């Protein structure tokens, strides 16, 4: 769901399933309305979470500060809040790359 906050800023929640320790960062599909993403970092000391935020930032071309893991920091299923300047669906942007 995309929420209009103010000053032409929009928020969107996405759910992801992360597979750490992969050979590269890659969006591999959708499962149960969650985006499946391979991350090339171990799930230790928050490294996979940091790499996930960096990967999402580069993929959707928004600053890392606008992406926040709101739940699931120690799980492979994560709820992510993304703040952006456009109404365009993040899901649509991410899935266009696969």
TORPA-4810 file (N, C-alpha, C, O; in nm, 3 decimals):
<nodes>
NODE_1_0.084_-0.118_0.000_0.000_0.000_0.000_0.088_0.125_0.000_0.186_0.133_0.074_X
NODE_2_0.054_0.221_-0.082_0.127_0.346_-0.090_0.050_0.452_-0.014_-0.069_0.473_-0.038_X
NODE_3_0.118_0.519_0.079_0.055_0.620_0.164_0.116_0.756_0.133_0.238_0.772_0.133_X
NODE_4_0.029_0.855_0.107_0.073_0.992_0.082_0.091_1.059_0.218_-0.006_1.077_0.291_X
NODE_5_0.215_1.095_0.254_0.239_1.155_0.384_0.222_1.306_0.377_0.123_1.359_0.428_X
NODE_6_0.314_1.376_0.317_0.303_1.520_0.296_0.421_1.566_0.212_0.516_1.490_0.192_X
NODE_7_0.415_1.689_0.165_0.524_1.746_0.085_0.568_1.655_-0.029_0.687_1.637_-0.054_X
NODE_8_0.469_1.597_-0.098_0.498_1.507_-0.209_0.589_1.390_-0.170_0.674_1.348_-0.248_X
NODE_9_0.569_1.340_-0.052_0.645_1.225_-0.004_0.547_1.109_0.014_0.438_1.126_0.067_X
NODE_10_0.588_0.991_-0.030_0.504_0.873_-0.021_0.578_0.765_0.055_0.701_0.756_0.050_X
NODE_11_0.502_0.683_0.126_0.558_0.569_0.197_0.496_0.442_0.145_0.376_0.438_0.114_X
NODE_12_0.578_0.339_0.134_0.528_0.209_0.089_0.593_0.100_0.173_0.712_0.106_0.203_X
NODE_13_0.514_0.003_0.211_0.563_-0.114_0.284_0.576_-0.229_0.184_0.484_-0.257_0.107_X
NODE_14_0.692_-0.295_0.187_0.708_-0.417_0.109_0.756_-0.528_0.202_0.818_-0.501_0.305_X
NODE_15_0.727_-0.650_0.166_0.775_-0.766_0.240_0.875_-0.838_0.153_0.853_-0.855_0.033_X
NODE_16_0.985_-0.882_0.213_1.086_-0.955_0.139_1.126_-1.082_0.213_1.119_-1.090_0.336_X
NODE_17_1.168_-1.181_0.136_1.230_-1.302_0.188_1.375_-1.297_0.143_1.403_-1.294_0.023_X
NODE_18_1.466_-1.297_0.238_1.608_-1.282_0.207_1.680_-1.415_0.220_1.662_-1.489_0.316_X
NODE_19_1.762_-1.444_0.120_1.850_-1.561_0.125_1.994_-1.510_0.131_2.051_-1.474_0.028_X
NODE_20_2.052_-1.506_0.253_2.190_-1.457_0.267_2.291_-1.561_0.217_2.256_-1.673_0.181_X
NODE_21_2.417_-1.519_0.216_2.528_-1.606_0.173_2.515_-1.653_0.028_2.560_-1.762_-0.005_X
NODE_22_2.455_-1.574_-0.055_2.439_-1.609_-0.197_2.562_-1.563_-0.274_2.646_-1.489_-0.222_X
NODE_23_2.572_-1.607_-0.398_2.688_-1.569_-0.478_2.682_-1.424_-0.525_2.786_-1.365_-0.553_X
NODE_24_2.561_-1.367_-0.535_2.546_-1.227_-0.573_2.411_-1.175_-0.527_2.323_-1.254_-0.492_X
NODE_25_2.395_-1.044_-0.528_2.266_-0.981_-0.495_2.175_-0.991_-0.616_2.212_-0.952_-0.727_X
NODE_26_2.055_-1.044_-0.594_1.966_-1.069_-0.707_1.823_-1.086_-0.660_1.797_-1.154_-0.561_X
NODE_27_1.730_-1.025_-0.732_1.587_-1.049_-0.708_1.551_-1.174_-0.786_1.574_-1.181_-0.907_X
NODE_28_1.494_-1.273_-0.718_1.468_-1.400_-0.786_1.320_-1.431_-0.807_1.288_-1.530_-0.872_X
NODE_29_1.230_-1.348_-0.755_1.089_-1.371_-0.779_1.001_-1.328_-0.664_1.040_-1.246_-0.581_X
NODE_30_0.881_-1.384_-0.662_0.782_-1.352_-0.559_0.727_-1.482_-0.504_0.701_-1.577_-0.578_X
NODE_31_0.710_-1.486_-0.373_0.651_-1.602_-0.307_0.558_-1.551_-0.198_0.600_-1.477_-0.110_X
NODE_32_0.432_-1.590_-0.204_0.331_-1.549_-0.106_0.330_-1.397_-0.087_0.329_-1.349_0.026_X
NODE_33_0.329_-1.322_-0.195_0.327_-1.176_-0.195_0.450_-1.113_-0.131_0.445_-0.998_-0.087_X
NODE_34_0.559_-1.186_-0.126_0.685_-1.134_-0.074_0.791_-1.145_-0.184_0.795_-1.244_-0.258_X
NODE_35_0.875_-1.043_-0.195_0.981_-1.043_-0.295_1.097_-1.128_-0.242_1.144_-1.107_-0.130_X
NODE_36_1.142_-1.223_-0.322_1.254_-1.308_-0.284_1.383_-1.246_-0.337_1.396_-1.219_-0.456_X
NODE_37_1.478_-1.224_-0.244_1.603_-1.158_-0.281_1.722_-1.237_-0.226_1.727_-1.272_-0.108_X
NODE_38_1.818_-1.264_-0.314_1.945_-1.324_-0.272_2.039_-1.211_-0.235_2.049_-1.110_-0.305_X
NODE_39_2.110_-1.229_-0.123_2.206_-1.128_-0.077_2.342_-1.195_-0.056_2.351_-1.301_0.005_X
NODE_40_2.446_-1.131_-0.108_2.581_-1.188_-0.105_2.658_-1.150_0.021_2.775_-1.114_0.014_X
NODE_41_2.592_-1.157_0.135_2.657_-1.131_0.264_2.603_-1.231_0.364_2.491_-1.280_0.350_X
NODE_42_2.683_-1.262_0.466_2.633_-1.353_0.570_2.532_-1.284_0.660_2.530_-1.162_0.671_X
NODE_43_2.450_-1.365_0.723_2.349_-1.311_0.816_2.410_-1.298_0.955_2.354_-1.348_1.053_X
NODE_44_2.522_-1.232_0.963_2.593_-1.210_1.089_2.617_-1.062_1.108_2.646_-0.989_1.013_X
NODE_45_2.606_-1.018_1.232_2.639_-0.879_1.268_2.570_-0.777_1.179_2.627_-0.673_1.148_X
NODE_46_2.449_-0.807_1.138_2.365_-0.715_1.059_2.416_-0.691_0.916_2.366_-0.603_0.847_X
NODE_47_2.515_-0.769_0.872_2.573_-0.746_0.739_2.472_-0.770_0.627_2.467_-0.692_0.532_X
NODE_48_2.393_-0.876_0.636_2.295_-0.903_0.531_2.188_-0.793_0.526_2.145_-0.754_0.418_X
NODE_49_2.147_-0.743_0.642_2.048_-0.634_0.645_2.105_-0.507_0.581_2.036_-0.440_0.503_X
NODE_50_2.229_-0.475_0.612_2.292_-0.357_0.553_2.306_-0.372_0.401_2.283_-0.278_0.325_X
NODE_51_2.344_-0.492_0.358_2.359_-0.516_0.214_2.223_-0.513_0.144_2.213_-0.466_0.031_X
NODE_52_2.119_-0.563_0.211_1.983_-0.558_0.155_1.941_-0.414_0.133_1.889_-0.380_0.026_X
NODE_53_1.962_-0.328_0.231_1.924_-0.186_0.218_2.004_-0.121_0.106_1.949_-0.044_0.027_X
NODE_54_2.132_-0.151_0.098_2.215_-0.096_-0.010_2.165_-0.144_-0.147_2.155_-0.065_-0.241_X
NODE_55_2.134_-0.272_-0.157_2.086_-0.329_-0.283_1.952_-0.267_-0.324_1.933_-0.230_-0.440_X
NODE_56_1.859_-0.254_-0.229_1.730_-0.192_-0.260_1.749_-0.046_-0.302_1.686_0.000_-0.397_X
NODE_57_1.835_0.025_-0.231_1.862_0.165_-0.264_1.913_0.179_-0.407_1.867_0.266_-0.482_X
NODE_58_2.007_0.094_-0.445_2.060_0.100_-0.582_1.957_0.057_-0.685_1.951_0.112_-0.795_X
NODE_59_1.875_-0.042_-0.650_1.776_-0.095_-0.744_1.664_0.004_-0.774_1.618_0.014_-0.888_X
NODE_60_1.620_0.076_-0.671_1.507_0.169_-0.692_1.551_0.315_-0.696_1.470_0.406_-0.708_X
NODE_61_1.684_0.336_-0.684_1.744_0.469_-0.700_1.690_0.570_-0.600_1.646_0.679_-0.637_X
NODE_62_1.693_0.532_-0.474_1.660_0.626_-0.367_1.767_0.613_-0.258_1.833_0.509_-0.249_X
NODE_63_1.785_0.715_-0.175_1.888_0.709_-0.071_1.861_0.598_0.032_1.746_0.567_0.062_X
NODE_64_1.969_0.541_0.084_1.957_0.435_0.184_1.881_0.484_0.308_1.812_0.406_0.373_X
NODE_65_1.894_0.613_0.341_1.827_0.667_0.460_1.674_0.660_0.448_1.603_0.671_0.548_X
NODE_66_1.624_0.640_0.325_1.479_0.632_0.303_1.425_0.489_0.309_1.308_0.465_0.281_X
NODE_67_1.511_0.396_0.346_1.471_0.255_0.354_1.497_0.206_0.497_1.607_0.222_0.550_X
NODE_68_1.396_0.146_0.557_1.409_0.101_0.696_1.345_-0.036_0.713_1.232_-0.059_0.669_X
NODE_69_1.417_-0.126_0.777_1.360_-0.256_0.813_1.281_-0.233_0.941_1.339_-0.203_1.046_X
NODE_70_1.148_-0.248_0.933_1.064_-0.221_1.050_1.035_-0.347_1.131_0.999_-0.337_1.248_X
NODE_71_1.049_-0.463_1.070_1.039_-0.588_1.146_1.113_-0.698_1.070_1.127_-0.694_0.948_X
NODE_72_1.161_-0.796_1.146_1.230_-0.908_1.086_1.380_-0.892_1.076_1.443_-0.958_0.993_X
NODE_73_1.440_-0.805_1.157_1.584_-0.783_1.147_1.665_-0.910_1.171_1.776_-0.923_1.119_X
NODE_74_1.611_-1.004_1.247_1.682_-1.129_1.273_1.614_-1.248_1.207_1.636_-1.363_1.245_X
NODE_75_1.532_-1.220_1.109_1.458_-1.323_1.036_1.488_-1.309_0.887_1.536_-1.205_0.842_X
NODE_76_1.459_-1.413_0.811_1.476_-1.399_0.667_1.354_-1.334_0.601_1.358_-1.298_0.484_X
NODE_77_1.244_-1.319_0.676_1.125_-1.248_0.627_1.123_-1.110_0.692_1.122_-1.098_0.814_X
NODE_78_1.124_-1.006_0.609_1.137_-0.870_0.658_1.027_-0.779_0.604_0.986_-0.790_0.489_X
NODE_79_0.982_-0.690_0.690_0.888_-0.585_0.652_0.971_-0.457_0.638_1.040_-0.416_0.731_X
NODE_80_0.962_-0.395_0.520_1.047_-0.280_0.490_0.962_-0.159_0.454_0.869_-0.167_0.373_X
NODE_81_0.995_-0.045_0.516_0.930_0.082_0.487_1.020_0.162_0.394_1.139_0.179_0.420_X
NODE_82_0.962_0.209_0.285_1.037_0.288_0.187_0.969_0.423_0.170_0.849_0.430_0.141_X
NODE_83_1.047_0.530_0.188_0.997_0.666_0.166_1.049_0.712_0.031_1.166_0.694_-0.001_X
NODE_84_0.959_0.771_-0.049_0.996_0.807_-0.186_0.919_0.929_-0.232_0.826_0.975_-0.166_X
NODE_85_0.958_0.981_-0.347_0.898_1.102_-0.402_0.792_1.075_-0.508_0.728_1.167_-0.557_X
NODE_86_0.773_0.949_-0.543_0.680_0.916_-0.650_0.580_0.811_-0.603_0.607_0.735_-0.511_X
NODE_87_0.464_0.807_-0.667_0.362_0.709_-0.633_0.387_0.573_-0.697_0.318_0.476_-0.665_X
NODE_88_0.484_0.566_-0.786_0.510_0.441_-0.857_0.539_0.329_-0.758_0.612_0.348_-0.660_X
NODE_89_0.483_0.214_-0.784_0.496_0.099_-0.696_0.640_0.045_-0.694_0.699_0.019_-0.798_X
NODE_90_0.694_0.030_-0.573_0.827_-0.028_-0.555_0.827_-0.172_-0.607_0.922_-0.215_-0.672_X
NODE_91_0.722_-0.244_-0.577_0.712_-0.383_-0.622_0.725_-0.389_-0.774_0.798_-0.474_-0.828_X
NODE_92_0.656_-0.300_-0.843_0.662_-0.297_-0.989_0.804_-0.266_-1.038_0.851_-0.327_-1.134_X
NODE_93_0.871_-0.172_-0.974_1.008_-0.135_-1.012_1.100_-0.254_-0.993_1.177_-0.289_-1.083_X
NODE_94_1.093_-0.317_-0.876_1.183_-0.429_-0.846_1.159_-0.548_-0.936_1.254_-0.611_-0.983_X
NODE_95_1.033_-0.580_-0.960_1.004_-0.698_-1.041_1.031_-0.676_-1.189_1.040_-0.773_-1.265_X
NODE_96_1.044_-0.552_-1.231_1.077_-0.526_-1.372_1.221_-0.567_-1.404_1.259_-0.578_-1.521_X
NODE_97_1.301_-0.589_-1.299_1.441_-0.626_-1.321_1.462_-0.777_-1.335_1.574_-0.822_-1.361_X
NODE_98_1.355_-0.857_-1.318_1.374_-1.002_-1.331_1.314_-1.054_-1.460_1.320_-1.174_-1.488_X
</nodes>
